[in-house]
Amino acid sequence: MTRLSVNVNKIAVLRNSRGGHDPDVLRAAQACLDAGAHGITVHPRPDRRHITAEDVHALSALTTARGVEFNIEGNPFAPPREGYPGLLPLCEATRPAQATLVPDGDGQLTSDHGFDFAADSERLRPLVAALKAMGCRVSLFVDAGNPLLERAAEVGADRVELYTGPFAEAHAAGDATAMLALFATAARRAQSVGLGVNAGHDLSQANLRDFLSHVPDVLEVSIGHALISEALYDGLDATVKAYLARL
């Protein structure tokens, strides 16, 4: 069974829009886990637009107490600044089960591309090694069509996370056939060099089953925006359970 990690960034976006503590990120994560989610994902950014370093520490304690996976996403090249110690120091302090490295810049609204291995491999190699020395499983965010996808294994990663935005866009337009073939090929390429395969971005109840029925042996999906949006109507408990049914 593919595992579901719920990204709670959007809860923090709503909280930060008003200030204070409501809605409570920790309580939302607890509700997702109570409903059966297998883990929690966060993507703290240097500008603290949603999840903060303080949230990361609190959620680390929660997931450790519950015995579930904690997945921290972020740009390993982004330097520390006030209120943001940097991705590796956050991981060193909280020891997540998985660190997912994503090449997003400060100005990006959301992650929208994977690593350029021709340019990034040598910079990634020591960072991946450092994270693995902390006990983290390391996943790298990749585009399904990247001709150098296999290099993720060469730099020491354990998994790749396929950026599924292009699939979701094609699915919404009514014809995802070509994209499904592309993603299935990407998964097999990764698996052929010993990499596990995760997937994430714009996956939803509407497209998740199609994706998983065509792309082989996806170990984990990380879903935030769609799941939290759907939960506004149906509640977190019902929505998480609906995703689990599709898995």
C-alpha positions, 0 to 999 in steps of 0.5 A: 500500500502506498503511504499517505503523508499529509502536508500541513503547510496550508494550516499554517498559512491560514494561521499566519494570515491572522496571527496568533495560534488558530488554526492550530497546526499541531491539532490539525496534524493530530486529527490527520494521524487520528484518521489514519494518515501514515505521516506528516510533511512540512516545508518550512521556507526561509521567509516563514510564510507558513510552517516555522522552525517552531512548528517543525520542533513541535511536529517532530515531538508529535510524530515521535510520540505517535511513532509515525514518519515526519518528512521535512522538505526544503531547499538545502542550498538556502542560507540561514537567516533570522527565524530560519536556521537552514534545512540541515540544522533543522533536520539535525535538531529534529531528526526526521525520518525523511528529508526531501530536498527541493530546489525552490527559490524564495520567490516561488509560490510553490515548488514547480521543478526538480533538480538539475543534476548536471548543475547540482550533483556535486553540491548535493552529494555532501549534503545528502551524506550529512543528512544520512549521517543524521539518520534521515532517509533522503529523497530528491525532488525530480521531474519525470522527464529529467534525462539524468534522473538516475544520478539521484542514486549516484549522489547517495539519495534513497528515493526520488519524489516525482513532481506530479504537477504536469500530470495533474494539469493534464488530468484536469484537461481530460487527457493524461495518457502521455503523462501517465506513460512518462511517469511510469517510465520515470518510476521504473528508471528510478527503481532500476538503480535502486531508488524508491519512488515517492510522488507529490504536488497537485495530487487529489482525490480526483486524480490519485487513483489514476496515477497510482494505477499506472505508476508502479510501486509508489511508496509514498504520496505527500498531499497538502493543498488539495487535501486541506482544501477538500477538508474545508467542506468535509472535515479532516477526518473524512477527507484523510479517510477518503484518501486512504480508501483511494490508496 
